[in-house]
Amino acid sequence: MNPRASSVTAWSRRATSVLLYGCLISGCAFRQPPGSSAHNVSLGSCSPTPCVSVALGATPDLEGIAASDDVKQRVRKEIMAVLYASVDLEGGEPTPESLIAELNARLDDYKRESSAPIDWKLRRHANIVHSNEDVISVEVVSEGYLGAAHGFADKTLMTFDAHTGARMSVGDVVAESVRATLSKIVEAEFRRARSIPSTQSLQDAGFFILPGQEMPLAENFALTERGLELQYNPYEVGPYSQGATRVTVPPEAVEPLLMANLKGACKVSAARPAE
């Protein structure tokens, strides 16, 4: 089960367990999001720490992007949907205020069931990782600990059509006829990233991919100047203990497989925003 969707009962851990995992995720595990945070708040008082500390970054500045205002508005809305998404996959408009209210309600639920001190954290921020006249690519980072068996550190990659603002799927980027070829390349790069020899099956290496099974292409991807980047978060192709895997297919390998209108998607634009 995804730790962010755990029940209130799962949150009610013994104080020793809570303090142990609190130590594991505190300190250097949390980097302050770049730039100013849209919201940086503490909820409750679990002396000497707040019960819940929340740092939500602002949506990235799109002013330097070579796209129309309508496209920027659509991209901004899509980013907000991920950046401020409910931790329990609830509905409603994704805003910093609604997310903080949800965390407050979760804290109230916990307090009704337990008096043990807690040290929950949630950090999220978003960055533009690439843009040109064809695509806008974004990364959203979400990390923290909200009372389950362990913390989480997920990354969401998104690529948008710079002409329409629509979020692109793998099917928008490569034709079905070359999908199997791309899967083989991604598997090779996955093995390279995890130091898995070709003589060993991914299943034997501890992943959920059976021998002979085609490597799944993550919809969590972005086109950047480094090529096609795919993010496999914990539980997607392996257990939590395997951690996340970032796969990068270099431009020279992926560009021949891209749709005709995306052949220049990995090129750096003169209108690219400042780092």
C-alpha positions as CSV (number, residue, x, y, z in Angstrom):
1,M,0.0,0.0,0.0
2,N,1.2,3.5,-0.8
3,P,2.3,5.0,2.6
4,R,0.5,8.3,1.8
5,A,-2.8,6.5,1.6
6,S,-2.4,4.7,5.0
7,S,-5.4,4.6,7.4
8,V,-5.5,6.5,10.7
9,T,-4.8,3.2,12.4
10,A,-1.6,2.9,10.5
11,W,-0.5,6.3,11.6
12,S,-0.9,5.4,15.3
13,R,2.6,3.9,15.8
14,R,4.4,3.5,19.1
15,A,6.4,6.5,20.1
16,T,9.7,4.7,19.6
17,S,8.9,3.8,16.0
18,V,7.9,7.4,15.3
19,L,11.0,8.9,16.8
20,L,13.2,6.4,14.9
21,Y,11.7,7.3,11.5
22,G,11.6,10.9,12.4
23,C,15.4,10.8,12.8
24,L,15.9,9.0,9.5
25,I,14.2,11.7,7.5
26,S,15.3,14.8,9.4
27,G,18.3,17.0,8.7
28,C,20.1,16.6,5.4
29,A,17.3,14.4,4.0
30,F,15.3,17.6,3.3
31,R,16.8,20.2,1.0
32,Q,15.1,23.6,1.2
33,P,13.2,24.1,-2.1
34,P,14.9,26.6,-4.4
35,G,13.5,30.2,-4.2
36,S,10.8,31.3,-1.8
37,S,8.1,28.9,-0.6
38,A,4.5,29.6,-1.4
39,H,3.7,28.3,2.1
40,N,6.0,27.3,5.0
41,V,3.9,26.4,8.0
42,S,4.0,24.4,11.2
43,L,0.9,22.6,12.5
44,G,0.4,21.6,16.1
45,S,2.9,21.6,18.9
46,C,4.7,18.4,19.7
47,S,7.5,20.0,21.9
48,P,10.3,20.5,21.0
49,T,9.1,20.2,17.4
50,P,5.9,21.1,15.6
51,C,3.7,18.1,14.9
52,V,3.7,18.7,11.2
53,S,6.0,21.0,9.2
54,V,5.0,21.8,5.7
55,A,7.0,23.6,2.9
56,L,5.2,24.0,-0.4
57,G,7.0,25.7,-3.2
58,A,5.4,28.2,-5.5
59,T,4.5,27.2,-9.1
60,P,7.6,27.9,-11.3
61,D,7.9,31.2,-13.2
62,L,6.8,30.6,-16.8
63,E,7.4,34.1,-18.0
64,G,10.5,33.2,-19.9
65,I,8.9,30.3,-21.7
66,A,8.3,30.7,-25.4
67,A,4.6,29.9,-25.3
68,S,1.3,31.8,-25.4
69,D,-0.5,33.0,-22.2
70,D,-3.2,30.3,-22.7
71,V,-0.6,27.6,-22.9
72,K,1.2,28.9,-19.8
73,Q,-2.1,29.0,-17.9
74,R,-2.9,25.4,-18.8
75,V,0.6,24.2,-17.9
76,R,0.4,26.1,-14.6
77,K,-2.9,24.4,-13.7
78,E,-1.4,20.9,-14.5
79,I,1.6,21.7,-12.3
80,M,-0.6,22.8,-9.4
81,A,-2.6,19.6,-9.7
82,V,0.6,17.6,-8.8
83,L,2.3,20.1,-6.6
84,Y,-0.7,20.6,-4.3
85,A,-2.3,17.2,-4.7
86,S,-4.1,15.6,-1.8
87,V,-1.9,13.1,0.1
88,D,-4.9,10.8,0.5
89,L,-6.0,11.1,-3.2
90,E,-9.1,13.0,-2.2
91,G,-11.0,15.2,-4.7
92,G,-11.3,19.0,-4.7
93,E,-9.4,21.9,-6.1
94,P,-5.6,21.4,-5.5
95,T,-4.4,24.5,-3.7
96,P,-1.8,25.0,-0.9
97,E,-4.7,26.0,1.4
98,S,-6.7,22.8,0.7
99,L,-3.6,20.6,1.2
100,I,-2.7,22.3,4.5
101,A,-6.3,21.9,5.7
102,E,-6.2,18.2,4.8
103,L,-2.9,17.8,6.8
104,N,-4.5,19.6,9.8
105,A,-7.5,17.2,9.7
106,R,-5.1,14.2,9.5
107,L,-3.3,15.6,12.6
108,D,-6.6,16.0,14.5
109,D,-7.5,12.4,13.6
110,Y,-4.2,11.2,14.9
111,K,-4.5,13.1,18.2
112,R,-7.9,11.5,18.8
113,E,-6.3,8.1,18.7
114,S,-2.8,8.7,20.2
115,S,-0.9,11.0,22.5
116,A,2.5,9.9,21.2
117,P,4.7,12.8,19.9
118,I,5.1,12.9,16.2
119,D,7.4,14.7,13.7
120,W,5.7,14.6,10.3
121,K,7.1,16.5,7.4
122,L,6.0,17.3,3.9
123,R,8.2,19.1,1.3
124,R,7.2,19.8,-2.3
125,H,8.6,22.0,-5.0
126,A,8.5,22.2,-8.8
127,N,11.1,23.3,-11.4
128,I,11.2,23.8,-15.1
129,V,13.9,21.4,-16.2
130,H,13.7,22.1,-20.0
131,S,11.9,24.2,-22.5
132,N,12.0,25.2,-26.2
133,E,9.5,26.0,-28.9
134,D,8.2,22.4,-28.9
135,V,8.0,21.3,-25.3
136,I,8.0,22.4,-21.7
137,S,9.3,19.9,-19.2
138,V,8.7,20.0,-15.4
139,E,9.8,18.1,-12.3
140,V,7.8,18.0,-9.1
141,V,9.5,16.6,-6.0
142,S,7.5,15.4,-3.0
143,E,9.2,14.1,0.1
144,G,8.5,13.6,3.7
145,Y,7.1,11.3,6.4
146,L,3.4,11.2,7.4
147,G,3.2,8.5,9.9
148,A,3.4,5.2,7.9
149,A,6.1,2.6,8.0
150,H,8.7,4.8,6.3
151,G,9.1,8.1,4.6
152,F,8.7,8.8,0.9
153,A,10.6,10.7,-1.8
154,D,8.7,10.8,-5.1
155,K,9.5,12.7,-8.3
156,T,7.0,13.4,-11.0
157,L,8.2,14.3,-14.5
158,M,5.9,16.0,-17.0
159,T,6.4,17.2,-20.6
160,F,3.9,19.6,-22.1
161,D,3.2,20.5,-25.8
162,A,4.4,24.1,-26.0
163,H,1.8,24.8,-28.7
164,T,-1.2,23.5,-26.8
165,G,-0.2,23.1,-23.2
166,A,-1.4,19.5,-23.2
167,R,0.5,17.1,-21.0
168,M,2.1,14.5,-23.3
169,S,1.9,10.7,-22.8
170,V,4.4,8.1,-24.1
171,G,2.0,7.6,-27.0
172,D,2.3,11.3,-28.0
173,V,6.1,11.1,-28.0
174,V,6.8,7.8,-29.9
175,A,4.7,5.8,-32.4
176,E,3.4,2.4,-31.4
177,S,5.6,0.9,-34.1
178,V,8.8,1.8,-32.3
179,R,7.6,1.3,-28.7
180,A,9.2,-2.1,-28.4
181,T,12.5,-0.7,-29.7
182,L,12.4,2.0,-27.1
183,S,11.5,-0.5,-24.4
184,K,14.7,-2.4,-25.1
185,I,16.8,0.7,-25.0
186,V,15.1,1.8,-21.7
187,E,15.8,-1.7,-20.2
188,A,19.5,-1.4,-21.2
189,E,19.7,2.0,-19.5
190,F,17.8,0.7,-16.5
191,R,20.3,-2.1,-16.1
192,R,23.1,0.4,-16.5
193,A,21.7,2.7,-13.8
194,R,21.2,-0.2,-11.4
195,S,24.4,-2.1,-12.4
196,I,22.5,-5.2,-13.4
197,P,24.3,-7.5,-15.9
198,S,22.5,-8.7,-19.0
199,T,22.9,-12.3,-17.8
200,Q,20.7,-11.6,-14.7
201,S,17.0,-11.2,-15.0
202,L,15.4,-8.1,-13.5
203,Q,13.2,-10.3,-11.4
204,D,16.3,-12.0,-9.8
205,A,17.7,-8.5,-9.2
206,G,14.6,-7.8,-7.0
207,F,12.2,-6.0,-9.4
208,F,8.7,-6.8,-10.5
209,I,9.6,-7.5,-14.1
210,L,9.4,-11.1,-15.2
211,P,11.9,-12.8,-17.6
212,G,10.8,-12.1,-21.1
213,Q,8.5,-9.3,-20.1
214,E,8.8,-6.1,-22.0
215,M,10.3,-3.3,-20.0
216,P,7.4,-1.0,-19.0
217,L,7.7,2.6,-20.2
218,A,7.0,5.0,-17.3
219,E,4.4,7.7,-18.1
220,N,6.4,9.6,-15.5
221,F,8.9,11.0,-18.1
222,A,10.3,14.2,-19.5
223,L,12.1,15.2,-22.7
224,T,15.1,17.3,-21.8
225,E,18.4,18.3,-23.3
226,R,19.8,15.1,-21.8
227,G,17.3,13.1,-23.8
228,L,14.3,11.1,-22.6
229,E,14.3,10.8,-18.8
230,L,12.0,8.3,-17.1
231,Q,11.4,8.2,-13.4
232,Y,10.5,4.9,-11.7
233,N,9.4,5.7,-8.1
234,P,9.3,3.1,-5.3
235,Y,6.6,0.4,-5.8
236,E,6.3,1.1,-9.6
237,V,8.7,-1.6,-10.8
238,G,10.1,-2.8,-7.5
239,P,9.6,-2.8,-3.7
240,Y,10.2,0.2,-1.5
241,S,13.6,-1.2,-0.5
242,Q,14.8,-0.9,-4.1
243,G,14.3,2.9,-4.1
244,A,13.7,5.0,-7.1
245,T,15.5,4.7,-10.5
246,R,16.0,7.5,-13.0
247,V,16.7,6.3,-16.6
248,T,18.1,8.6,-19.2
249,V,18.0,7.7,-22.9
250,P,20.5,10.1,-24.6
251,P,19.3,12.3,-27.5
252,E,21.2,10.3,-30.1
253,A,19.3,7.2,-29.1
254,V,15.8,8.6,-28.6
255,E,15.6,11.3,-31.3
256,P,15.3,8.8,-34.2
257,L,12.3,7.3,-32.4
258,L,10.4,10.5,-31.7
259,M,7.4,11.7,-33.6
260,A,8.3,13.9,-36.5
261,N,7.0,17.1,-34.8
262,L,9.3,16.4,-31.8
263,K,12.6,15.8,-33.5
264,G,14.0,19.0,-32.0
265,A,12.4,18.5,-28.5
266,C,15.7,17.9,-26.8
267,K,17.4,20.9,-28.3
268,V,18.1,23.9,-26.1
269,S,16.1,27.0,-27.1
270,A,17.4,30.6,-27.0
271,A,14.3,31.4,-25.0
272,R,15.1,28.9,-22.3
273,P,14.6,30.3,-18.8
274,A,17.7,31.2,-16.7
275,E,18.9,28.5,-14.4
